[in-house]
Amino acid sequence: MPKKNLTARFVETVKVEARTDFWDETVRGLVLRVSPTGAKSWTVVYTSEDDGEKRRLTIGQFPAVPLEKARRKALDAVMAIADGNDPSSEKRARKEAMTFADLADLYIERYAKRQKKSWEQDDRLLRVDVLPAIGSKKMAAVTKRDVLDIIEKKAEAGHLTSANRLLAVVRKLGNWAVAEDYLAISPAAGVKPRSKPVSRDRVLAPAEIGKVWNALPGAAVRDITRDCFRLLLLTGQRSGEVSGMRRQEIDVAARTWTIPAERVKNARAHVVPLSASALAIVERRLAAIDDDRAAPLFAHTGEPMPSNALAHACRLKLQVLEDPWTTHDLRRTVATQMAEIGILPHIIEAVLNHVSGFKSGVAGVYNRNAYEPEKRAALDAWALRLGEIVTGRKAAGGGNVVALIRRA
């Protein structure tokens, strides 16, 4: 077995034709084992005081455990051995006693919370869909068949996207467990997604819209965040446009919100008529801020709330539906629901400030009709329909507004 003054560069680039152990000259007993497939693992070789036999303790896989971390872990093991402990036997006993639920807890605490902003989503998926099925099993006894059964159950219920997301979490957990030497082989290895990834086209059904809206009061988010999500649904505008709203953009008397060109994706100023419901939210926010014209309605550490703060809240605090959703899905949902109540496509595009179809190219140069009355009628009609969705009651007088839109 060759001895080597291991360096980070050597560990990263070394290749072998047969499995080879490289003994570190810096930390006695530390060994880098390299296989022809490119797999590299760290072990500590020592002599057990109980029986005088050589033991090998695996302390991690490269690159999850780099050289310096491997040396620190090896020194910890050597000191434990000097104190009369047998870490290999102790580790084996811990593995044999550990359940898959124990492993899931370790994954969340030691990896997901440190590395993933969406760790709460991982935790929820594991606790809802995985642990009830295999949480009590010894982790070493969990098989690929167990994982397949869990993923298939979700897919057969018609939730293909959720099945793929669930598989991604179980696969990440398994890979982490292998890298940290809790498992020799991941039970998710070789399991294929239940469907091919598709372009994002998530549209919330009316029942889902109601569930999200009615979950807002109890969600663990700030009031300004709740109001942002309400305005996303009432106006259909982009999350960054809503969260970046300032006092100077609002004309209460005219019941309009004018988004300046510098804050719009297509660099065209956009007037958004405010329905009574939307105006009530805006007036509540105006009453809570100072008189500075540039004051943000949704302040985040003194500045307008960034759109990623809404995305973060959506991902971690508002996943109350069976299938995950994003803030941009609300914009697509508003457009779809407007079409459902009879609003014409070119009016919907005007509401959303889309530059396509009737407003693109040469047509856009000559078509200067901003459709302001039609936009207002459309958003008023949508506010009425949204009220019906979230309350479950038919709105009085809504039919006349819808008829106006149909004639536009």
Contacts in CASP RR format, 6 or more apart in sequence:
PFRMAT RR
TARGET T0000
AUTHOR 0000-0000-0000
METHOD contacts of the structure
MODEL  1
MPKKNLTARFVETVKVEARTDFWDETVRGLVLRVSPTGAKSWTVVYTSED
DGEKRRLTIGQFPAVPLEKARRKALDAVMAIADGNDPSSEKRARKEAMTF
ADLADLYIERYAKRQKKSWEQDDRLLRVDVLPAIGSKKMAAVTKRDVLDI
IEKKAEAGHLTSANRLLAVVRKLGNWAVAEDYLAISPAAGVKPRSKPVSR
DRVLAPAEIGKVWNALPGAAVRDITRDCFRLLLLTGQRSGEVSGMRRQEI
DVAARTWTIPAERVKNARAHVVPLSASALAIVERRLAAIDDDRAAPLFAH
TGEPMPSNALAHACRLKLQVLEDPWTTHDLRRTVATQMAEIGILPHIIEA
VLNHVSGFKSGVAGVYNRNAYEPEKRAALDAWALRLGEIVTGRKAAGGGN
VVALIRRA
1 20 0 8 1.000
1 21 0 8 1.000
1 22 0 8 1.000
1 23 0 8 1.000
1 31 0 8 1.000
2 20 0 8 1.000
2 21 0 8 1.000
2 22 0 8 1.000
2 23 0 8 1.000
3 22 0 8 1.000
3 23 0 8 1.000
3 24 0 8 1.000
3 25 0 8 1.000
4 10 0 8 1.000
4 22 0 8 1.000
4 23 0 8 1.000
4 24 0 8 1.000
4 25 0 8 1.000
4 32 0 8 1.000
5 24 0 8 1.000
5 25 0 8 1.000
5 26 0 8 1.000
6 22 0 8 1.000
6 24 0 8 1.000
6 25 0 8 1.000
6 26 0 8 1.000
6 32 0 8 1.000
6 67 0 8 1.000
7 67 0 8 1.000
8 66 0 8 1.000
8 67 0 8 1.000
8 68 0 8 1.000
11 32 0 8 1.000
11 40 0 8 1.000
11 62 0 8 1.000
11 66 0 8 1.000
11 67 0 8 1.000
12 63 0 8 1.000
14 22 0 8 1.000
14 32 0 8 1.000
14 34 0 8 1.000
14 40 0 8 1.000
15 34 0 8 1.000
15 38 0 8 1.000
16 34 0 8 1.000
16 35 0 8 1.000
16 36 0 8 1.000
16 38 0 8 1.000
17 36 0 8 1.000
18 36 0 8 1.000
19 33 0 8 1.000
19 34 0 8 1.000
19 35 0 8 1.000
19 36 0 8 1.000
20 33 0 8 1.000
20 34 0 8 1.000
21 31 0 8 1.000
21 32 0 8 1.000
21 33 0 8 1.000
21 34 0 8 1.000
22 31 0 8 1.000
22 32 0 8 1.000
22 33 0 8 1.000
22 34 0 8 1.000
23 29 0 8 1.000
23 30 0 8 1.000
23 31 0 8 1.000
24 30 0 8 1.000
24 31 0 8 1.000
24 32 0 8 1.000
24 71 0 8 1.000
24 74 0 8 1.000
26 71 0 8 1.000
27 71 0 8 1.000
27 74 0 8 1.000
27 75 0 8 1.000
27 78 0 8 1.000
28 78 0 8 1.000
29 44 0 8 1.000
29 45 0 8 1.000
29 46 0 8 1.000
29 74 0 8 1.000
29 78 0 8 1.000
30 42 0 8 1.000
30 43 0 8 1.000
30 44 0 8 1.000
30 70 0 8 1.000
30 71 0 8 1.000
30 74 0 8 1.000
31 42 0 8 1.000
31 43 0 8 1.000
31 44 0 8 1.000
31 45 0 8 1.000
31 56 0 8 1.000
32 40 0 8 1.000
32 41 0 8 1.000
32 42 0 8 1.000
32 62 0 8 1.000
32 70 0 8 1.000
33 40 0 8 1.000
33 41 0 8 1.000
33 42 0 8 1.000
33 43 0 8 1.000
34 40 0 8 1.000
39 61 0 8 1.000
40 61 0 8 1.000
40 62 0 8 1.000
40 63 0 8 1.000
41 58 0 8 1.000
41 60 0 8 1.000
41 61 0 8 1.000
41 62 0 8 1.000
41 181 0 8 1.000
42 58 0 8 1.000
42 59 0 8 1.000
42 60 0 8 1.000
42 61 0 8 1.000
42 62 0 8 1.000
42 65 0 8 1.000
42 70 0 8 1.000
42 73 0 8 1.000
42 74 0 8 1.000
43 56 0 8 1.000
43 57 0 8 1.000
43 58 0 8 1.000
43 59 0 8 1.000
44 56 0 8 1.000
44 57 0 8 1.000
44 59 0 8 1.000
44 73 0 8 1.000
44 74 0 8 1.000
44 77 0 8 1.000
44 78 0 8 1.000
44 87 0 8 1.000
45 54 0 8 1.000
45 55 0 8 1.000
45 56 0 8 1.000
45 57 0 8 1.000
46 54 0 8 1.000
46 55 0 8 1.000
46 57 0 8 1.000
46 77 0 8 1.000
46 78 0 8 1.000
46 81 0 8 1.000
46 88 0 8 1.000
47 53 0 8 1.000
47 54 0 8 1.000
47 55 0 8 1.000
48 54 0 8 1.000
48 55 0 8 1.000
48 86 0 8 1.000
48 88 0 8 1.000
48 89 0 8 1.000
49 81 0 8 1.000
49 84 0 8 1.000
49 86 0 8 1.000
50 86 0 8 1.000
55 86 0 8 1.000
55 88 0 8 1.000
55 89 0 8 1.000
56 88 0 8 1.000
57 77 0 8 1.000
57 87 0 8 1.000
57 88 0 8 1.000
57 91 0 8 1.000
58 181 0 8 1.000
59 65 0 8 1.000
59 70 0 8 1.000
59 73 0 8 1.000
59 74 0 8 1.000
59 77 0 8 1.000
59 181 0 8 1.000
60 70 0 8 1.000
60 73 0 8 1.000
60 179 0 8 1.000
60 180 0 8 1.000
60 181 0 8 1.000
61 178 0 8 1.000
61 179 0 8 1.000
61 180 0 8 1.000
61 181 0 8 1.000
62 70 0 8 1.000
64 176 0 8 1.000
64 179 0 8 1.000
64 180 0 8 1.000
65 73 0 8 1.000
65 179 0 8 1.000
77 87 0 8 1.000
80 87 0 8 1.000
81 87 0 8 1.000
91 181 0 8 1.000
95 139 0 8 1.000
95 140 0 8 1.000
95 182 0 8 1.000
96 138 0 8 1.000
96 140 0 8 1.000
97 138 0 8 1.000
98 138 0 8 1.000
98 139 0 8 1.000
98 182 0 8 1.000
99 135 0 8 1.000
99 136 0 8 1.000
99 137 0 8 1.000
99 138 0 8 1.000
99 139 0 8 1.000
100 130 0 8 1.000
100 131 0 8 1.000
100 134 0 8 1.000
100 135 0 8 1.000
100 136 0 8 1.000
100 137 0 8 1.000
100 138 0 8 1.000
100 139 0 8 1.000
100 142 0 8 1.000
101 131 0 8 1.000
101 135 0 8 1.000
101 136 0 8 1.000
102 139 0 8 1.000
103 139 0 8 1.000
103 173 0 8 1.000
103 177 0 8 1.000
103 182 0 8 1.000
103 183 0 8 1.000
104 126 0 8 1.000
104 127 0 8 1.000
104 130 0 8 1.000
104 131 0 8 1.000
104 135 0 8 1.000
104 173 0 8 1.000
106 182 0 8 1.000
107 122 0 8 1.000
107 172 0 8 1.000
107 173 0 8 1.000
107 174 0 8 1.000
107 176 0 8 1.000
107 177 0 8 1.000
108 119 0 8 1.000
108 122 0 8 1.000
108 123 0 8 1.000
108 126 0 8 1.000
110 180 0 8 1.000
111 176 0 8 1.000
112 119 0 8 1.000
112 122 0 8 1.000
112 123 0 8 1.000
113 119 0 8 1.000
116 122 0 8 1.000
117 312 0 8 1.000
117 315 0 8 1.000
117 316 0 8 1.000
118 315 0 8 1.000
118 316 0 8 1.000
120 316 0 8 1.000
121 315 0 8 1.000
121 316 0 8 1.000
121 319 0 8 1.000
121 324 0 8 1.000
122 169 0 8 1.000
122 172 0 8 1.000
122 173 0 8 1.000
124 319 0 8 1.000
125 165 0 8 1.000
125 166 0 8 1.000
125 169 0 8 1.000
126 169 0 8 1.000
126 170 0 8 1.000
126 173 0 8 1.000
129 150 0 8 1.000
129 154 0 8 1.000
129 166 0 8 1.000
130 150 0 8 1.000
130 166 0 8 1.000
130 170 0 8 1.000
133 146 0 8 1.000
133 149 0 8 1.000
133 150 0 8 1.000
134 142 0 8 1.000
134 146 0 8 1.000
134 150 0 8 1.000
137 146 0 8 1.000
139 177 0 8 1.000
139 182 0 8 1.000
139 183 0 8 1.000
140 183 0 8 1.000
142 187 0 8 1.000
143 187 0 8 1.000
144 187 0 8 1.000
144 188 0 8 1.000
144 189 0 8 1.000
144 190 0 8 1.000
144 191 0 8 1.000
146 187 0 8 1.000
147 167 0 8 1.000
147 170 0 8 1.000
147 187 0 8 1.000
147 188 0 8 1.000
147 191 0 8 1.000
148 191 0 8 1.000
150 166 0 8 1.000
150 170 0 8 1.000
151 163 0 8 1.000
151 166 0 8 1.000
151 167 0 8 1.000
151 170 0 8 1.000
151 191 0 8 1.000
151 194 0 8 1.000
152 163 0 8 1.000
152 194 0 8 1.000
154 162 0 8 1.000
154 163 0 8 1.000
154 166 0 8 1.000
154 194 0 8 1.000
155 163 0 8 1.000
155 194 0 8 1.000
155 195 0 8 1.000
159 322 0 8 1.000
159 323 0 8 1.000
160 194 0 8 1.000
160 195 0 8 1.000
161 195 0 8 1.000
161 323 0 8 1.000
161 324 0 8 1.000
162 322 0 8 1.000
162 323 0 8 1.000
162 324 0 8 1.000
163 193 0 8 1.000
163 194 0 8 1.000
163 195 0 8 1.000
164 193 0 8 1.000
164 194 0 8 1.000
164 195 0 8 1.000
164 197 0 8 1.000
165 324 0 8 1.000
167 188 0 8 1.000
167 191 0 8 1.000
167 193 0 8 1.000
167 194 0 8 1.000
170 187 0 8 1.000
170 188 0 8 1.000
170 191 0 8 1.000
171 186 0 8 1.000
171 188 0 8 1.000
171 191 0 8 1.000
173 188 0 8 1.000
174 183 0 8 1.000
174 186 0 8 1.000
174 187 0 8 1.000
174 188 0 8 1.000
175 186 0 8 1.000
175 188 0 8 1.000
177 183 0 8 1.000
177 186 0 8 1.000
178 184 0 8 1.000
178 185 0 8 1.000
178 186 0 8 1.000
200 326 0 8 1.000
200 328 0 8 1.000
200 329 0 8 1.000
201 332 0 8 1.000
202 323 0 8 1.000
202 325 0 8 1.000
202 326 0 8 1.000
202 329 0 8 1.000
202 332 0 8 1.000
203 329 0 8 1.000
203 332 0 8 1.000
203 333 0 8 1.000
203 336 0 8 1.000
204 212 0 8 1.000
204 321 0 8 1.000
204 325 0 8 1.000
204 329 0 8 1.000
204 330 0 8 1.000
204 333 0 8 1.000
206 337 0 8 1.000
206 389 0 8 1.000
208 321 0 8 1.000
208 325 0 8 1.000
209 233 0 8 1.000
209 333 0 8 1.000
209 337 0 8 1.000
209 386 0 8 1.000
209 389 0 8 1.000
209 390 0 8 1.000
210 389 0 8 1.000
210 390 0 8 1.000
211 320 0 8 1.000
211 321 0 8 1.000
212 229 0 8 1.000
212 233 0 8 1.000
212 318 0 8 1.000
212 320 0 8 1.000
212 321 0 8 1.000
212 325 0 8 1.000
213 230 0 8 1.000
213 233 0 8 1.000
213 386 0 8 1.000
213 389 0 8 1.000
213 390 0 8 1.000
214 390 0 8 1.000
215 318 0 8 1.000
215 320 0 8 1.000
216 226 0 8 1.000
216 229 0 8 1.000
216 230 0 8 1.000
216 318 0 8 1.000
217 226 0 8 1.000
219 226 0 8 1.000
219 313 0 8 1.000
219 317 0 8 1.000
219 318 0 8 1.000
220 317 0 8 1.000
221 313 0 8 1.000
221 317 0 8 1.000
221 318 0 8 1.000
224 285 0 8 1.000
224 297 0 8 1.000
224 298 0 8 1.000
224 299 0 8 1.000
224 300 0 8 1.000
224 305 0 8 1.000
225 298 0 8 1.000
225 305 0 8 1.000
225 309 0 8 1.000
225 310 0 8 1.000
225 313 0 8 1.000
227 281 0 8 1.000
227 284 0 8 1.000
227 285 0 8 1.000
227 298 0 8 1.000
228 239 0 8 1.000
228 242 0 8 1.000
228 243 0 8 1.000
228 298 0 8 1.000
228 305 0 8 1.000
228 310 0 8 1.000
229 310 0 8 1.000
229 313 0 8 1.000
229 314 0 8 1.000
229 318 0 8 1.000
229 327 0 8 1.000
229 330 0 8 1.000
230 281 0 8 1.000
231 237 0 8 1.000
231 242 0 8 1.000
231 245 0 8 1.000
231 278 0 8 1.000
231 281 0 8 1.000
231 282 0 8 1.000
232 239 0 8 1.000
232 242 0 8 1.000
232 310 0 8 1.000
232 327 0 8 1.000
232 330 0 8 1.000
232 331 0 8 1.000
233 330 0 8 1.000
233 333 0 8 1.000
233 334 0 8 1.000
233 386 0 8 1.000
234 275 0 8 1.000
234 277 0 8 1.000
234 278 0 8 1.000
234 281 0 8 1.000
234 379 0 8 1.000
234 382 0 8 1.000
234 383 0 8 1.000
234 386 0 8 1.000
235 242 0 8 1.000
235 257 0 8 1.000
235 272 0 8 1.000
235 274 0 8 1.000
235 278 0 8 1.000
235 334 0 8 1.000
235 379 0 8 1.000
236 330 0 8 1.000
236 331 0 8 1.000
236 334 0 8 1.000
236 335 0 8 1.000
236 351 0 8 1.000
236 352 0 8 1.000
237 259 0 8 1.000
237 270 0 8 1.000
237 272 0 8 1.000
237 331 0 8 1.000
237 352 0 8 1.000
237 353 0 8 1.000
238 265 0 8 1.000
238 307 0 8 1.000
238 328 0 8 1.000
238 331 0 8 1.000
239 307 0 8 1.000
239 310 0 8 1.000
239 311 0 8 1.000
239 327 0 8 1.000
239 328 0 8 1.000
240 263 0 8 1.000
240 306 0 8 1.000
240 307 0 8 1.000
240 310 0 8 1.000
241 259 0 8 1.000
241 263 0 8 1.000
241 264 0 8 1.000
242 298 0 8 1.000
242 310 0 8 1.000
243 298 0 8 1.000
243 300 0 8 1.000
243 304 0 8 1.000
243 305 0 8 1.000
243 306 0 8 1.000
243 307 0 8 1.000
243 309 0 8 1.000
243 310 0 8 1.000
244 263 0 8 1.000
244 296 0 8 1.000
244 297 0 8 1.000
244 298 0 8 1.000
244 304 0 8 1.000
244 305 0 8 1.000
245 257 0 8 1.000
245 282 0 8 1.000
245 285 0 8 1.000
245 296 0 8 1.000
245 297 0 8 1.000
245 298 0 8 1.000
245 304 0 8 1.000
246 293 0 8 1.000
246 294 0 8 1.000
246 295 0 8 1.000
246 296 0 8 1.000
246 297 0 8 1.000
246 304 0 8 1.000
247 286 0 8 1.000
247 289 0 8 1.000
247 291 0 8 1.000
247 292 0 8 1.000
247 293 0 8 1.000
247 294 0 8 1.000
247 295 0 8 1.000
247 296 0 8 1.000
247 297 0 8 1.000
248 293 0 8 1.000
248 294 0 8 1.000
249 257 0 8 1.000
249 258 0 8 1.000
249 259 0 8 1.000
249 260 0 8 1.000
250 256 0 8 1.000
250 257 0 8 1.000
250 282 0 8 1.000
250 286 0 8 1.000
250 297 0 8 1.000
251 257 0 8 1.000
251 258 0 8 1.000
252 279 0 8 1.000
252 282 0 8 1.000
252 283 0 8 1.000
252 286 0 8 1.000
255 273 0 8 1.000
255 274 0 8 1.000
255 279 0 8 1.000
255 376 0 8 1.000
256 271 0 8 1.000
256 272 0 8 1.000
256 273 0 8 1.000
256 274 0 8 1.000
257 271 0 8 1.000
257 272 0 8 1.000
257 274 0 8 1.000
257 282 0 8 1.000
258 269 0 8 1.000
258 270 0 8 1.000
258 271 0 8 1.000
258 272 0 8 1.000
259 269 0 8 1.000
259 270 0 8 1.000
259 271 0 8 1.000
259 272 0 8 1.000
259 353 0 8 1.000
260 269 0 8 1.000
261 267 0 8 1.000
261 268 0 8 1.000
261 269 0 8 1.000
264 270 0 8 1.000
264 353 0 8 1.000
266 353 0 8 1.000
266 355 0 8 1.000
268 353 0 8 1.000
268 355 0 8 1.000
270 353 0 8 1.000
271 370 0 8 1.000
271 372 0 8 1.000
271 375 0 8 1.000
272 351 0 8 1.000
272 375 0 8 1.000
272 379 0 8 1.000
273 372 0 8 1.000
273 375 0 8 1.000
273 376 0 8 1.000
273 379 0 8 1.000
273 380 0 8 1.000
274 282 0 8 1.000
274 379 0 8 1.000
275 379 0 8 1.000
275 380 0 8 1.000
275 382 0 8 1.000
275 383 0 8 1.000
276 380 0 8 1.000
276 383 0 8 1.000
277 383 0 8 1.000
277 386 0 8 1.000
277 387 0 8 1.000
278 379 0 8 1.000
278 383 0 8 1.000
282 297 0 8 1.000
285 297 0 8 1.000
285 298 0 8 1.000
286 297 0 8 1.000
289 295 0 8 1.000
289 296 0 8 1.000
289 297 0 8 1.000
289 299 0 8 1.000
296 302 0 8 1.000
296 303 0 8 1.000
296 304 0 8 1.000
296 305 0 8 1.000
298 304 0 8 1.000
298 305 0 8 1.000
299 305 0 8 1.000
300 306 0 8 1.000
300 309 0 8 1.000
307 327 0 8 1.000
310 327 0 8 1.000
311 326 0 8 1.000
311 327 0 8 1.000
314 325 0 8 1.000
314 326 0 8 1.000
314 327 0 8 1.000
315 324 0 8 1.000
315 326 0 8 1.000
319 325 0 8 1.000
331 352 0 8 1.000
334 352 0 8 1.000
334 382 0 8 1.000
335 348 0 8 1.000
335 352 0 8 1.000
337 382 0 8 1.000
337 385 0 8 1.000
337 386 0 8 1.000
338 347 0 8 1.000
338 348 0 8 1.000
338 351 0 8 1.000
338 378 0 8 1.000
338 381 0 8 1.000
338 382 0 8 1.000
339 345 0 8 1.000
339 348 0 8 1.000
341 381 0 8 1.000
341 382 0 8 1.000
341 385 0 8 1.000
341 402 0 8 1.000
341 405 0 8 1.000
342 402 0 8 1.000
342 405 0 8 1.000
342 406 0 8 1.000
343 378 0 8 1.000
343 381 0 8 1.000
343 382 0 8 1.000
343 405 0 8 1.000
343 406 0 8 1.000
343 408 0 8 1.000
344 405 0 8 1.000
344 406 0 8 1.000
344 408 0 8 1.000
346 358 0 8 1.000
346 371 0 8 1.000
347 371 0 8 1.000
347 374 0 8 1.000
347 375 0 8 1.000
347 378 0 8 1.000
347 405 0 8 1.000
347 408 0 8 1.000
348 378 0 8 1.000
349 356 0 8 1.000
349 357 0 8 1.000
349 358 0 8 1.000
349 359 0 8 1.000
350 359 0 8 1.000
350 370 0 8 1.000
350 371 0 8 1.000
350 374 0 8 1.000
350 375 0 8 1.000
351 375 0 8 1.000
351 378 0 8 1.000
351 379 0 8 1.000
355 364 0 8 1.000
357 363 0 8 1.000
358 364 0 8 1.000
358 367 0 8 1.000
359 367 0 8 1.000
371 408 0 8 1.000
373 408 0 8 1.000
374 405 0 8 1.000
374 408 0 8 1.000
377 401 0 8 1.000
377 404 0 8 1.000
377 405 0 8 1.000
377 408 0 8 1.000
378 405 0 8 1.000
378 408 0 8 1.000
380 401 0 8 1.000
381 398 0 8 1.000
381 401 0 8 1.000
381 402 0 8 1.000
381 404 0 8 1.000
381 405 0 8 1.000
384 395 0 8 1.000
384 397 0 8 1.000
384 398 0 8 1.000
384 401 0 8 1.000
385 395 0 8 1.000
387 395 0 8 1.000
388 394 0 8 1.000
388 395 0 8 1.000
END
